Amino acid sequence: SSSSSSSSSLTHLDLSTNYYYGTIPRNAVRRMTKMEELYLEDLELEGKIVPELFGLGSLRKLYLGGNYLESTLPEEVGNAKSLVSLRIQDNYRKRGNGSILSKGVTGTLPRSLANLTLLEDLRLENNYIGGSIFPELGTALRNLVHLRLDLNVLRGSIPTSFGRLGNLQTLSLSGNYMRGTLPSELSNSIRLTTLDLHDNSFSGTIPSEWGTYLRNLTELDLAYNALTGPVPSTLGELAKLEKFHVERNSMYGFMPSEVCLLMTTEEARFVKLSANCNVRRKNTARPSRAPVVTIASYASSREDDGESIRNRVLRAEPTSTLTPTTRMPLDQTLVESATEDPSYSPSKTVMNTTLLPSSLPSSGPSHIPSFVVCPRVTLSLFITLVARPHPEPPYIDERFL
């Protein structure tokens, strides 16, 4: 039929941010033999991640984020050897009353992922993936640039093989149950710009090698772990560092002056720093030019206990006033209709579901200036003055509290 021939010649299909529901149509997927990029994000898809998706030999990009899928990641994913980008993030969903709508991607990471040697972008955050990260992920995926596995239920340690990921720029494993020490081998991933490991149970010290070799780091978040020891002075060599969090650990000593001095130049870009270098002058000369630390976002309402306090920006479910008048099932007929007419472009209704608490400012960050004086602030006295929401979860639940 004409629809079948149209389906088989289609190379790009984007139905994201619409109001289709139902399951992923297997028969339609089988006919997309030339599909290279398939975007089905922010719909209301539910059910399984069908293995037929990974039988598409030309598929380079597959986006299934922001749905209600509940499924393991099929072992067949390893057959899609042309994949460059795989995103199935934000499928863990809960109602306002706490009941689970969807657990998202469950089970463990399939070892066949190691077959995707062309993969550059892997996003599976905010799901329910358990088990540990197998070492082959670091040895096989040499082209990986962005790896996000945060907000899952992963255990185990960070494989030392991640040090072989020479192209890696983003590594986010926050909000899991991971343990072990921080591998010094990560210092070999010299292109890293974002390293986010907060909200785990990592122990031991911060490797001094990170400060020596990770010269491209702009964000380093190690908060809410069980780290010990002092902050290495070598972190002062990270001239591009903008965000640095080490609060709520078991560390001791003073914040190294080398780290605080990162903020004494006009190019200082610390915008989300705990009170590491706050005003506490004692036998320390005030700098000739008074550098200012801007602690962005919202100040904590509790400071009396001397501990760090997490503030959260929550996302709410869509309200009835934002509900579109029509919803369509994403079934075989819909996909065939879309593929028959190249100009087909369903009307899109985009909702902003981010709701800030009414007590917070409605616009812009509140800036709290303070002079930089080092190193007379002990780590045990940190008070966090910054709201750090989890990275884009649709809901925040007891898994991460």
Contacts in CASP RR format, 6 or more apart in sequence:
PFRMAT RR
TARGET T0000
AUTHOR 0000-0000-0000
METHOD contacts of the structure
MODEL  1
SSSSSSSSSLTHLDLSTNYYYGTIPRNAVRRMTKMEELYLEDLELEGKIV
PELFGLGSLRKLYLGGNYLESTLPEEVGNAKSLVSLRIQDNYRKRGNGSI
LSKGVTGTLPRSLANLTLLEDLRLENNYIGGSIFPELGTALRNLVHLRLD
LNVLRGSIPTSFGRLGNLQTLSLSGNYMRGTLPSELSNSIRLTTLDLHDN
SFSGTIPSEWGTYLRNLTELDLAYNALTGPVPSTLGELAKLEKFHVERNS
MYGFMPSEVCLLMTTEEARFVKLSANCNVRRKNTARPSRAPVVTIASYAS
SREDDGESIRNRVLRAEPTSTLTPTTRMPLDQTLVESATEDPSYSPSKTV
MNTTLLPSSLPSSGPSHIPSFVVCPRVTLSLFITLVARPHPEPPYIDERF
L
2 340 0 8 1.000
3 336 0 8 1.000
3 337 0 8 1.000
3 339 0 8 1.000
3 340 0 8 1.000
4 31 0 8 1.000
4 336 0 8 1.000
6 336 0 8 1.000
6 339 0 8 1.000
6 340 0 8 1.000
7 28 0 8 1.000
7 31 0 8 1.000
7 32 0 8 1.000
7 335 0 8 1.000
7 336 0 8 1.000
7 339 0 8 1.000
8 31 0 8 1.000
8 32 0 8 1.000
8 33 0 8 1.000
8 34 0 8 1.000
9 34 0 8 1.000
10 32 0 8 1.000
10 34 0 8 1.000
10 35 0 8 1.000
10 339 0 8 1.000
11 34 0 8 1.000
11 35 0 8 1.000
11 36 0 8 1.000
11 37 0 8 1.000
11 58 0 8 1.000
12 35 0 8 1.000
12 36 0 8 1.000
12 37 0 8 1.000
12 38 0 8 1.000
13 32 0 8 1.000
13 35 0 8 1.000
13 37 0 8 1.000
13 38 0 8 1.000
13 39 0 8 1.000
13 335 0 8 1.000
13 338 0 8 1.000
13 339 0 8 1.000
14 37 0 8 1.000
14 39 0 8 1.000
15 39 0 8 1.000
15 40 0 8 1.000
15 43 0 8 1.000
15 330 0 8 1.000
15 338 0 8 1.000
15 346 0 8 1.000
16 39 0 8 1.000
16 40 0 8 1.000
16 41 0 8 1.000
16 42 0 8 1.000
16 43 0 8 1.000
16 63 0 8 1.000
17 41 0 8 1.000
17 42 0 8 1.000
17 43 0 8 1.000
17 348 0 8 1.000
17 349 0 8 1.000
17 350 0 8 1.000
18 42 0 8 1.000
18 43 0 8 1.000
18 328 0 8 1.000
18 346 0 8 1.000
18 348 0 8 1.000
18 349 0 8 1.000
19 43 0 8 1.000
19 44 0 8 1.000
19 324 0 8 1.000
19 326 0 8 1.000
19 327 0 8 1.000
19 328 0 8 1.000
19 349 0 8 1.000
20 43 0 8 1.000
20 44 0 8 1.000
20 45 0 8 1.000
20 327 0 8 1.000
20 328 0 8 1.000
20 329 0 8 1.000
20 330 0 8 1.000
20 334 0 8 1.000
21 43 0 8 1.000
21 44 0 8 1.000
21 45 0 8 1.000
21 46 0 8 1.000
21 327 0 8 1.000
21 328 0 8 1.000
21 329 0 8 1.000
21 330 0 8 1.000
22 44 0 8 1.000
22 45 0 8 1.000
22 46 0 8 1.000
22 47 0 8 1.000
22 329 0 8 1.000
22 330 0 8 1.000
22 331 0 8 1.000
23 45 0 8 1.000
23 46 0 8 1.000
23 47 0 8 1.000
23 48 0 8 1.000
23 50 0 8 1.000
23 330 0 8 1.000
23 331 0 8 1.000
24 40 0 8 1.000
24 45 0 8 1.000
24 47 0 8 1.000
24 48 0 8 1.000
24 49 0 8 1.000
24 50 0 8 1.000
24 53 0 8 1.000
24 330 0 8 1.000
25 330 0 8 1.000
25 331 0 8 1.000
25 332 0 8 1.000
25 334 0 8 1.000
25 335 0 8 1.000
26 50 0 8 1.000
26 52 0 8 1.000
27 332 0 8 1.000
28 332 0 8 1.000
28 335 0 8 1.000
28 336 0 8 1.000
29 50 0 8 1.000
29 52 0 8 1.000
29 53 0 8 1.000
29 56 0 8 1.000
30 52 0 8 1.000
32 38 0 8 1.000
32 56 0 8 1.000
33 56 0 8 1.000
33 57 0 8 1.000
33 58 0 8 1.000
34 58 0 8 1.000
35 56 0 8 1.000
35 58 0 8 1.000
35 59 0 8 1.000
36 58 0 8 1.000
36 59 0 8 1.000
36 60 0 8 1.000
36 61 0 8 1.000
37 59 0 8 1.000
37 60 0 8 1.000
37 61 0 8 1.000
38 53 0 8 1.000
38 56 0 8 1.000
38 59 0 8 1.000
38 61 0 8 1.000
38 62 0 8 1.000
38 63 0 8 1.000
39 61 0 8 1.000
39 63 0 8 1.000
40 63 0 8 1.000
40 64 0 8 1.000
40 65 0 8 1.000
40 67 0 8 1.000
40 330 0 8 1.000
41 63 0 8 1.000
41 64 0 8 1.000
41 65 0 8 1.000
41 66 0 8 1.000
41 67 0 8 1.000
41 87 0 8 1.000
42 65 0 8 1.000
42 66 0 8 1.000
42 67 0 8 1.000
43 66 0 8 1.000
43 67 0 8 1.000
43 330 0 8 1.000
44 67 0 8 1.000
44 68 0 8 1.000
44 327 0 8 1.000
45 64 0 8 1.000
45 67 0 8 1.000
45 68 0 8 1.000
45 69 0 8 1.000
45 330 0 8 1.000
46 67 0 8 1.000
46 68 0 8 1.000
46 69 0 8 1.000
46 70 0 8 1.000
46 102 0 8 1.000
47 68 0 8 1.000
47 69 0 8 1.000
47 70 0 8 1.000
47 71 0 8 1.000
48 69 0 8 1.000
48 70 0 8 1.000
48 71 0 8 1.000
49 64 0 8 1.000
49 69 0 8 1.000
49 71 0 8 1.000
49 72 0 8 1.000
49 73 0 8 1.000
49 74 0 8 1.000
49 88 0 8 1.000
49 105 0 8 1.000
50 74 0 8 1.000
51 74 0 8 1.000
51 76 0 8 1.000
53 59 0 8 1.000
53 62 0 8 1.000
53 80 0 8 1.000
54 74 0 8 1.000
54 76 0 8 1.000
54 77 0 8 1.000
54 78 0 8 1.000
54 79 0 8 1.000
54 80 0 8 1.000
55 76 0 8 1.000
55 79 0 8 1.000
55 80 0 8 1.000
56 80 0 8 1.000
57 79 0 8 1.000
57 80 0 8 1.000
57 81 0 8 1.000
57 82 0 8 1.000
58 82 0 8 1.000
59 80 0 8 1.000
59 82 0 8 1.000
59 83 0 8 1.000
60 82 0 8 1.000
60 83 0 8 1.000
60 84 0 8 1.000
60 85 0 8 1.000
61 83 0 8 1.000
61 84 0 8 1.000
61 85 0 8 1.000
61 86 0 8 1.000
62 80 0 8 1.000
62 83 0 8 1.000
62 85 0 8 1.000
62 86 0 8 1.000
62 87 0 8 1.000
62 88 0 8 1.000
63 85 0 8 1.000
63 87 0 8 1.000
64 87 0 8 1.000
64 88 0 8 1.000
64 91 0 8 1.000
65 87 0 8 1.000
65 88 0 8 1.000
65 89 0 8 1.000
65 90 0 8 1.000
65 91 0 8 1.000
66 89 0 8 1.000
66 90 0 8 1.000
66 91 0 8 1.000
66 394 0 8 1.000
67 91 0 8 1.000
67 102 0 8 1.000
68 91 0 8 1.000
68 93 0 8 1.000
68 101 0 8 1.000
68 102 0 8 1.000
68 104 0 8 1.000
69 88 0 8 1.000
69 91 0 8 1.000
69 102 0 8 1.000
69 104 0 8 1.000
69 105 0 8 1.000
70 91 0 8 1.000
70 102 0 8 1.000
70 103 0 8 1.000
70 104 0 8 1.000
70 106 0 8 1.000
71 104 0 8 1.000
71 105 0 8 1.000
71 106 0 8 1.000
72 105 0 8 1.000
72 106 0 8 1.000
72 107 0 8 1.000
72 108 0 8 1.000
72 110 0 8 1.000
73 88 0 8 1.000
73 105 0 8 1.000
73 107 0 8 1.000
73 109 0 8 1.000
73 110 0 8 1.000
73 113 0 8 1.000
73 124 0 8 1.000
73 129 0 8 1.000
74 110 0 8 1.000
75 110 0 8 1.000
75 111 0 8 1.000
75 112 0 8 1.000
76 112 0 8 1.000
77 86 0 8 1.000
77 110 0 8 1.000
77 112 0 8 1.000
77 113 0 8 1.000
77 116 0 8 1.000
78 110 0 8 1.000
78 112 0 8 1.000
78 113 0 8 1.000
78 115 0 8 1.000
78 116 0 8 1.000
79 112 0 8 1.000
79 115 0 8 1.000
80 116 0 8 1.000
81 115 0 8 1.000
81 116 0 8 1.000
81 117 0 8 1.000
81 118 0 8 1.000
82 118 0 8 1.000
83 116 0 8 1.000
83 118 0 8 1.000
83 119 0 8 1.000
84 118 0 8 1.000
84 119 0 8 1.000
84 120 0 8 1.000
84 121 0 8 1.000
85 119 0 8 1.000
85 120 0 8 1.000
85 121 0 8 1.000
85 122 0 8 1.000
86 116 0 8 1.000
86 119 0 8 1.000
86 121 0 8 1.000
86 122 0 8 1.000
86 123 0 8 1.000
87 121 0 8 1.000
87 122 0 8 1.000
87 123 0 8 1.000
88 105 0 8 1.000
88 123 0 8 1.000
88 124 0 8 1.000
88 127 0 8 1.000
89 123 0 8 1.000
89 124 0 8 1.000
89 125 0 8 1.000
89 126 0 8 1.000
89 127 0 8 1.000
89 148 0 8 1.000
89 392 0 8 1.000
90 125 0 8 1.000
90 126 0 8 1.000
90 127 0 8 1.000
90 392 0 8 1.000
90 393 0 8 1.000
90 394 0 8 1.000
91 102 0 8 1.000
91 103 0 8 1.000
91 104 0 8 1.000
91 105 0 8 1.000
91 126 0 8 1.000
91 127 0 8 1.000
92 102 0 8 1.000
92 103 0 8 1.000
92 104 0 8 1.000
92 126 0 8 1.000
92 127 0 8 1.000
92 128 0 8 1.000
92 151 0 8 1.000
92 393 0 8 1.000
92 394 0 8 1.000
92 395 0 8 1.000
92 397 0 8 1.000
93 100 0 8 1.000
93 101 0 8 1.000
93 102 0 8 1.000
93 104 0 8 1.000
93 394 0 8 1.000
93 395 0 8 1.000
94 100 0 8 1.000
94 101 0 8 1.000
94 395 0 8 1.000
94 397 0 8 1.000
95 101 0 8 1.000
95 317 0 8 1.000
96 316 0 8 1.000
96 317 0 8 1.000
96 395 0 8 1.000
98 397 0 8 1.000
103 127 0 8 1.000
103 128 0 8 1.000
104 127 0 8 1.000
104 128 0 8 1.000
105 124 0 8 1.000
105 127 0 8 1.000
105 128 0 8 1.000
105 129 0 8 1.000
106 127 0 8 1.000
106 128 0 8 1.000
106 129 0 8 1.000
106 130 0 8 1.000
107 128 0 8 1.000
107 129 0 8 1.000
107 130 0 8 1.000
107 131 0 8 1.000
108 129 0 8 1.000
108 130 0 8 1.000
108 131 0 8 1.000
108 132 0 8 1.000
109 124 0 8 1.000
109 129 0 8 1.000
109 130 0 8 1.000
109 131 0 8 1.000
109 133 0 8 1.000
109 134 0 8 1.000
109 137 0 8 1.000
111 134 0 8 1.000
111 136 0 8 1.000
113 119 0 8 1.000
113 122 0 8 1.000
113 137 0 8 1.000
113 141 0 8 1.000
114 134 0 8 1.000
114 136 0 8 1.000
114 137 0 8 1.000
114 139 0 8 1.000
114 140 0 8 1.000
114 141 0 8 1.000
115 140 0 8 1.000
116 140 0 8 1.000
116 141 0 8 1.000
117 140 0 8 1.000
117 141 0 8 1.000
117 142 0 8 1.000
117 143 0 8 1.000
118 143 0 8 1.000
119 141 0 8 1.000
119 143 0 8 1.000
119 144 0 8 1.000
120 143 0 8 1.000
120 144 0 8 1.000
120 145 0 8 1.000
120 146 0 8 1.000
120 167 0 8 1.000
121 144 0 8 1.000
121 145 0 8 1.000
121 146 0 8 1.000
122 141 0 8 1.000
122 144 0 8 1.000
122 146 0 8 1.000
122 147 0 8 1.000
122 148 0 8 1.000
122 149 0 8 1.000
123 146 0 8 1.000
123 148 0 8 1.000
124 148 0 8 1.000
124 149 0 8 1.000
124 152 0 8 1.000
125 148 0 8 1.000
125 149 0 8 1.000
125 150 0 8 1.000
125 151 0 8 1.000
125 152 0 8 1.000
125 172 0 8 1.000
125 391 0 8 1.000
125 392 0 8 1.000
125 393 0 8 1.000
126 150 0 8 1.000
126 151 0 8 1.000
126 152 0 8 1.000
126 392 0 8 1.000
126 393 0 8 1.000
126 394 0 8 1.000
127 151 0 8 1.000
127 152 0 8 1.000
128 152 0 8 1.000
128 153 0 8 1.000
129 149 0 8 1.000
129 152 0 8 1.000
129 153 0 8 1.000
129 154 0 8 1.000
130 152 0 8 1.000
130 153 0 8 1.000
130 154 0 8 1.000
130 155 0 8 1.000
131 153 0 8 1.000
131 154 0 8 1.000
131 155 0 8 1.000
131 156 0 8 1.000
132 154 0 8 1.000
132 155 0 8 1.000
132 156 0 8 1.000
132 157 0 8 1.000
133 149 0 8 1.000
133 154 0 8 1.000
133 156 0 8 1.000
133 158 0 8 1.000
133 159 0 8 1.000
134 159 0 8 1.000
135 159 0 8 1.000
135 160 0 8 1.000
135 161 0 8 1.000
136 161 0 8 1.000
137 159 0 8 1.000
137 161 0 8 1.000
137 162 0 8 1.000
138 144 0 8 1.000
138 159 0 8 1.000
138 161 0 8 1.000
138 162 0 8 1.000
138 163 0 8 1.000
138 164 0 8 1.000
138 165 0 8 1.000
139 161 0 8 1.000
139 164 0 8 1.000
141 165 0 8 1.000
142 164 0 8 1.000
142 165 0 8 1.000
142 166 0 8 1.000
142 167 0 8 1.000
143 167 0 8 1.000
144 165 0 8 1.000
144 167 0 8 1.000
144 168 0 8 1.000
145 167 0 8 1.000
145 168 0 8 1.000
145 169 0 8 1.000
145 170 0 8 1.000
146 168 0 8 1.000
146 169 0 8 1.000
146 170 0 8 1.000
147 165 0 8 1.000
147 168 0 8 1.000
147 170 0 8 1.000
147 171 0 8 1.000
147 172 0 8 1.000
148 170 0 8 1.000
148 172 0 8 1.000
148 391 0 8 1.000
149 172 0 8 1.000
149 173 0 8 1.000
149 176 0 8 1.000
150 172 0 8 1.000
150 173 0 8 1.000
150 174 0 8 1.000
150 175 0 8 1.000
150 176 0 8 1.000
150 196 0 8 1.000
150 390 0 8 1.000
150 391 0 8 1.000
151 174 0 8 1.000
151 175 0 8 1.000
151 176 0 8 1.000
151 390 0 8 1.000
151 391 0 8 1.000
151 393 0 8 1.000
151 399 0 8 1.000
151 400 0 8 1.000
152 175 0 8 1.000
152 176 0 8 1.000
153 176 0 8 1.000
153 177 0 8 1.000
153 399 0 8 1.000
154 173 0 8 1.000
154 176 0 8 1.000
154 177 0 8 1.000
154 178 0 8 1.000
155 176 0 8 1.000
155 177 0 8 1.000
155 178 0 8 1.000
155 179 0 8 1.000
156 177 0 8 1.000
156 178 0 8 1.000
156 179 0 8 1.000
156 180 0 8 1.000
157 178 0 8 1.000
157 179 0 8 1.000
157 180 0 8 1.000
157 181 0 8 1.000
157 183 0 8 1.000
158 173 0 8 1.000
158 178 0 8 1.000
158 180 0 8 1.000
158 182 0 8 1.000
158 183 0 8 1.000
158 186 0 8 1.000
158 197 0 8 1.000
159 183 0 8 1.000
160 183 0 8 1.000
160 185 0 8 1.000
161 185 0 8 1.000
162 168 0 8 1.000
162 171 0 8 1.000
162 183 0 8 1.000
162 185 0 8 1.000
162 186 0 8 1.000
162 189 0 8 1.000
163 183 0 8 1.000
163 185 0 8 1.000
163 186 0 8 1.000
163 187 0 8 1.000
163 188 0 8 1.000
163 189 0 8 1.000
164 188 0 8 1.000
165 189 0 8 1.000
166 188 0 8 1.000
166 189 0 8 1.000
166 190 0 8 1.000
166 191 0 8 1.000
167 191 0 8 1.000
168 189 0 8 1.000
168 191 0 8 1.000
168 192 0 8 1.000
169 191 0 8 1.000
169 192 0 8 1.000
169 193 0 8 1.000
169 194 0 8 1.000
169 216 0 8 1.000
170 192 0 8 1.000
170 193 0 8 1.000
170 194 0 8 1.000
171 186 0 8 1.000
171 189 0 8 1.000
171 192 0 8 1.000
171 194 0 8 1.000
171 195 0 8 1.000
171 196 0 8 1.000
172 194 0 8 1.000
172 196 0 8 1.000
172 391 0 8 1.000
173 196 0 8 1.000
173 197 0 8 1.000
173 200 0 8 1.000
174 196 0 8 1.000
174 197 0 8 1.000
174 198 0 8 1.000
174 199 0 8 1.000
174 200 0 8 1.000
174 221 0 8 1.000
174 390 0 8 1.000
174 391 0 8 1.000
175 198 0 8 1.000
175 199 0 8 1.000
175 200 0 8 1.000
175 390 0 8 1.000
175 399 0 8 1.000
175 400 0 8 1.000
176 199 0 8 1.000
176 200 0 8 1.000
177 200 0 8 1.000
177 201 0 8 1.000
178 197 0 8 1.000
178 200 0 8 1.000
178 201 0 8 1.000
178 202 0 8 1.000
179 200 0 8 1.000
179 201 0 8 1.000
179 202 0 8 1.000
179 203 0 8 1.000
180 201 0 8 1.000
180 202 0 8 1.000
180 203 0 8 1.000
180 204 0 8 1.000
181 202 0 8 1.000
181 203 0 8 1.000
181 204 0 8 1.000
181 205 0 8 1.000
182 197 0 8 1.000
182 202 0 8 1.000
182 204 0 8 1.000
182 205 0 8 1.000
182 206 0 8 1.000
182 207 0 8 1.000
182 210 0 8 1.000
182 222 0 8 1.000
182 227 0 8 1.000
183 207 0 8 1.000
184 207 0 8 1.000
184 209 0 8 1.000
184 210 0 8 1.000
186 192 0 8 1.000
186 195 0 8 1.000
186 207 0 8 1.000
186 210 0 8 1.000
186 214 0 8 1.000
187 207 0 8 1.000
187 209 0 8 1.000
187 210 0 8 1.000
187 211 0 8 1.000
187 212 0 8 1.000
187 213 0 8 1.000
187 214 0 8 1.000
188 213 0 8 1.000
189 214 0 8 1.000
190 213 0 8 1.000
190 214 0 8 1.000
190 215 0 8 1.000
190 216 0 8 1.000
191 216 0 8 1.000
192 214 0 8 1.000
192 216 0 8 1.000
192 217 0 8 1.000
193 216 0 8 1.000
193 217 0 8 1.000
193 218 0 8 1.000
193 219 0 8 1.000
193 240 0 8 1.000
194 217 0 8 1.000
194 218 0 8 1.000
194 219 0 8 1.000
195 210 0 8 1.000
195 214 0 8 1.000
195 217 0 8 1.000
195 219 0 8 1.000
195 220 0 8 1.000
195 221 0 8 1.000
196 219 0 8 1.000
196 221 0 8 1.000
196 391 0 8 1.000
197 221 0 8 1.000
197 222 0 8 1.000
197 225 0 8 1.000
198 221 0 8 1.000
198 222 0 8 1.000
198 223 0 8 1.000
198 224 0 8 1.000
198 225 0 8 1.000
198 245 0 8 1.000
199 223 0 8 1.000
199 224 0 8 1.000
199 225 0 8 1.000
199 400 0 8 1.000
200 224 0 8 1.000
200 225 0 8 1.000
201 225 0 8 1.000
201 226 0 8 1.000
202 222 0 8 1.000
202 225 0 8 1.000
202 226 0 8 1.000
202 227 0 8 1.000
203 225 0 8 1.000
203 226 0 8 1.000
203 227 0 8 1.000
203 228 0 8 1.000
204 226 0 8 1.000
204 227 0 8 1.000
204 228 0 8 1.000
204 229 0 8 1.000
205 227 0 8 1.000
205 228 0 8 1.000
205 229 0 8 1.000
205 230 0 8 1.000
205 232 0 8 1.000
206 222 0 8 1.000
206 227 0 8 1.000
206 229 0 8 1.000
206 231 0 8 1.000
206 232 0 8 1.000
206 235 0 8 1.000
206 246 0 8 1.000
207 232 0 8 1.000
208 232 0 8 1.000
208 233 0 8 1.000
208 234 0 8 1.000
209 234 0 8 1.000
210 217 0 8 1.000
210 220 0 8 1.000
210 232 0 8 1.000
210 234 0 8 1.000
210 235 0 8 1.000
211 217 0 8 1.000
211 232 0 8 1.000
211 234 0 8 1.000
211 235 0 8 1.000
211 236 0 8 1.000
211 237 0 8 1.000
211 238 0 8 1.000
212 234 0 8 1.000
212 237 0 8 1.000
214 238 0 8 1.000
215 237 0 8 1.000
215 238 0 8 1.000
215 239 0 8 1.000
215 240 0 8 1.000
216 240 0 8 1.000
217 238 0 8 1.000
217 240 0 8 1.000
217 241 0 8 1.000
218 240 0 8 1.000
218 241 0 8 1.000
218 242 0 8 1.000
218 243 0 8 1.000
218 269 0 8 1.000
219 241 0 8 1.000
219 242 0 8 1.000
219 243 0 8 1.000
219 244 0 8 1.000
220 235 0 8 1.000
220 238 0 8 1.000
220 241 0 8 1.000
220 243 0 8 1.000
220 244 0 8 1.000
220 245 0 8 1.000
221 243 0 8 1.000
221 244 0 8 1.000
221 245 0 8 1.000
221 388 0 8 1.000
222 245 0 8 1.000
222 246 0 8 1.000
222 249 0 8 1.000
223 245 0 8 1.000
223 246 0 8 1.000
223 247 0 8 1.000
223 248 0 8 1.000
223 249 0 8 1.000
223 274 0 8 1.000
223 308 0 8 1.000
223 384 0 8 1.000
223 388 0 8 1.000
224 247 0 8 1.000
224 248 0 8 1.000
224 249 0 8 1.000
225 248 0 8 1.000
225 249 0 8 1.000
226 249 0 8 1.000
226 250 0 8 1.000
227 246 0 8 1.000
227 249 0 8 1.000
227 250 0 8 1.000
227 251 0 8 1.000
228 249 0 8 1.000
228 250 0 8 1.000
228 251 0 8 1.000
228 252 0 8 1.000
229 250 0 8 1.000
229 251 0 8 1.000
229 252 0 8 1.000
229 253 0 8 1.000
230 251 0 8 1.000
230 252 0 8 1.000
230 253 0 8 1.000
230 254 0 8 1.000
230 256 0 8 1.000
230 379 0 8 1.000
231 246 0 8 1.000
231 251 0 8 1.000
231 253 0 8 1.000
231 255 0 8 1.000
231 256 0 8 1.000
231 259 0 8 1.000
231 379 0 8 1.000
232 256 0 8 1.000
233 256 0 8 1.000
233 257 0 8 1.000
233 258 0 8 1.000
233 259 0 8 1.000
234 258 0 8 1.000
235 241 0 8 1.000
235 244 0 8 1.000
235 256 0 8 1.000
235 258 0 8 1.000
235 259 0 8 1.000
236 256 0 8 1.000
236 258 0 8 1.000
236 259 0 8 1.000
236 261 0 8 1.000
236 262 0 8 1.000
237 258 0 8 1.000
238 262 0 8 1.000
239 262 0 8 1.000
240 269 0 8 1.000
241 262 0 8 1.000
241 269 0 8 1.000
241 270 0 8 1.000
242 269 0 8 1.000
242 270 0 8 1.000
242 271 0 8 1.000
242 272 0 8 1.000
243 270 0 8 1.000
243 271 0 8 1.000
243 272 0 8 1.000
243 273 0 8 1.000
244 259 0 8 1.000
244 270 0 8 1.000
244 273 0 8 1.000
244 274 0 8 1.000
244 276 0 8 1.000
245 272 0 8 1.000
245 273 0 8 1.000
245 274 0 8 1.000
245 388 0 8 1.000
246 274 0 8 1.000
246 276 0 8 1.000
246 379 0 8 1.000
246 382 0 8 1.000
247 274 0 8 1.000
247 308 0 8 1.000
247 382 0 8 1.000
247 384 0 8 1.000
248 307 0 8 1.000
248 308 0 8 1.000
248 382 0 8 1.000
248 384 0 8 1.000
249 379 0 8 1.000
251 379 0 8 1.000
252 378 0 8 1.000
252 379 0 8 1.000
252 380 0 8 1.000
253 378 0 8 1.000
253 379 0 8 1.000
254 374 0 8 1.000
254 375 0 8 1.000
254 376 0 8 1.000
254 377 0 8 1.000
254 378 0 8 1.000
254 379 0 8 1.000
255 276 0 8 1.000
255 277 0 8 1.000
255 374 0 8 1.000
255 375 0 8 1.000
255 377 0 8 1.000
255 379 0 8 1.000
256 374 0 8 1.000
256 375 0 8 1.000
257 374 0 8 1.000
257 375 0 8 1.000
259 276 0 8 1.000
259 277 0 8 1.000
259 374 0 8 1.000
260 276 0 8 1.000
260 277 0 8 1.000
260 372 0 8 1.000
260 373 0 8 1.000
260 374 0 8 1.000
260 375 0 8 1.000
261 374 0 8 1.000
262 268 0 8 1.000
262 270 0 8 1.000
263 270 0 8 1.000
263 273 0 8 1.000
263 277 0 8 1.000
263 291 0 8 1.000
263 293 0 8 1.000
263 372 0 8 1.000
264 287 0 8 1.000
264 289 0 8 1.000
264 291 0 8 1.000
264 372 0 8 1.000
265 291 0 8 1.000
268 291 0 8 1.000
270 293 0 8 1.000
270 294 0 8 1.000
271 294 0 8 1.000
271 295 0 8 1.000
271 296 0 8 1.000
272 295 0 8 1.000
272 296 0 8 1.000
272 297 0 8 1.000
272 386 0 8 1.000
272 388 0 8 1.000
273 293 0 8 1.000
273 295 0 8 1.000
273 386 0 8 1.000
274 308 0 8 1.000
274 382 0 8 1.000
274 383 0 8 1.000
274 384 0 8 1.000
274 385 0 8 1.000
274 386 0 8 1.000
275 295 0 8 1.000
275 370 0 8 1.000
275 377 0 8 1.000
275 382 0 8 1.000
275 383 0 8 1.000
275 384 0 8 1.000
275 385 0 8 1.000
276 377 0 8 1.000
276 379 0 8 1.000
276 382 0 8 1.000
277 293 0 8 1.000
277 370 0 8 1.000
277 372 0 8 1.000
277 373 0 8 1.000
277 374 0 8 1.000
277 377 0 8 1.000
278 293 0 8 1.000
278 370 0 8 1.000
278 373 0 8 1.000
278 377 0 8 1.000
279 370 0 8 1.000
279 371 0 8 1.000
279 373 0 8 1.000
280 373 0 8 1.000
280 376 0 8 1.000
280 377 0 8 1.000
281 373 0 8 1.000
281 376 0 8 1.000
282 376 0 8 1.000
283 376 0 8 1.000
284 373 0 8 1.000
284 374 0 8 1.000
284 376 0 8 1.000
286 371 0 8 1.000
286 373 0 8 1.000
287 371 0 8 1.000
287 372 0 8 1.000
290 371 0 8 1.000
291 371 0 8 1.000
291 372 0 8 1.000
292 369 0 8 1.000
292 370 0 8 1.000
292 371 0 8 1.000
292 372 0 8 1.000
293 369 0 8 1.000
293 370 0 8 1.000
293 371 0 8 1.000
293 372 0 8 1.000
294 367 0 8 1.000
294 368 0 8 1.000
294 369 0 8 1.000
295 367 0 8 1.000
295 368 0 8 1.000
295 370 0 8 1.000
295 385 0 8 1.000
295 386 0 8 1.000
296 365 0 8 1.000
296 366 0 8 1.000
296 367 0 8 1.000
296 386 0 8 1.000
297 311 0 8 1.000
297 365 0 8 1.000
297 366 0 8 1.000
297 386 0 8 1.000
297 387 0 8 1.000
297 388 0 8 1.000
298 311 0 8 1.000
298 360 0 8 1.000
298 361 0 8 1.000
298 365 0 8 1.000
298 366 0 8 1.000
298 386 0 8 1.000
298 387 0 8 1.000
299 366 0 8 1.000
299 368 0 8 1.000
299 385 0 8 1.000
299 386 0 8 1.000
300 309 0 8 1.000
300 311 0 8 1.000
300 383 0 8 1.000
300 384 0 8 1.000
300 385 0 8 1.000
300 386 0 8 1.000
300 387 0 8 1.000
301 309 0 8 1.000
301 311 0 8 1.000
302 309 0 8 1.000
303 309 0 8 1.000
303 383 0 8 1.000
303 385 0 8 1.000
306 381 0 8 1.000
306 382 0 8 1.000
306 383 0 8 1.000
307 382 0 8 1.000
307 383 0 8 1.000
308 382 0 8 1.000
308 383 0 8 1.000
308 384 0 8 1.000
309 384 0 8 1.000
310 384 0 8 1.000
310 387 0 8 1.000
310 388 0 8 1.000
311 387 0 8 1.000
311 388 0 8 1.000
311 389 0 8 1.000
312 387 0 8 1.000
312 389 0 8 1.000
312 390 0 8 1.000
312 396 0 8 1.000
313 354 0 8 1.000
313 356 0 8 1.000
313 357 0 8 1.000
313 387 0 8 1.000
313 389 0 8 1.000
314 355 0 8 1.000
314 357 0 8 1.000
314 395 0 8 1.000
314 396 0 8 1.000
315 353 0 8 1.000
315 354 0 8 1.000
315 355 0 8 1.000
315 393 0 8 1.000
315 394 0 8 1.000
315 395 0 8 1.000
315 396 0 8 1.000
316 353 0 8 1.000
316 355 0 8 1.000
317 353 0 8 1.000
318 351 0 8 1.000
318 353 0 8 1.000
322 349 0 8 1.000
322 351 0 8 1.000
324 349 0 8 1.000
328 334 0 8 1.000
328 346 0 8 1.000
337 344 0 8 1.000
338 344 0 8 1.000
338 346 0 8 1.000
353 394 0 8 1.000
356 362 0 8 1.000
368 385 0 8 1.000
390 396 0 8 1.000
390 400 0 8 1.000
393 400 0 8 1.000
END
